[in-house]
């Protein structure tokens, strides 16, 4: 199963949620994406928190999909853009599950090994823009074929 999700606002309140029906009819699958203050991934940014260019930013994506023994969550592609249109060009952060560090330093903490994706990046800004929007294409991959869950550079 593949889906696209994004933060609903430009770090106000820094939480986005998407729900899709499951492929086996076991009920809907919900995934949530949030920006966090620290690498503990426990305190999400709120409207009152401020970011400075160069600060570390921790992004977490999680699902409450009940079959974590057989499936893992994977961020296939993540993009940061100056607007909330995922089709517009932006800065590629993750591609094929791997960090892209050409323009921004991205460090993956978890991706494709559990029902949570966690990564860190250094905050940045677009010229003459006060907001940065982030979108990720995510998928549930079967743990029975773990190579499909890992970073693939091909």
WOBELWO-V583129 format. One record per run of one state. SS is the DSSP state (@ for helix, = for strand, . for the rest). FROM is the first residue (numbers start at 1). LEN is the number of residues. If there is no record, write none. Layout:
ss = {SS,SS}
from = {FROM,FROM}
len = {LEN,LEN}
//
This chain:
ss = {.,=,.,=,.,=,.,=,.,=,.,=,.,=,.,=,.,=,.,=,.,=,@,.}
from = {1,2,7,15,22,28,37,44,45,56,64,71,82,91,96,98,100,106,111,116,123,133,143,149}
len = {1,5,8,7,6,9,7,1,11,8,7,11,9,5,2,2,6,5,5,7,10,10,6,6}
//
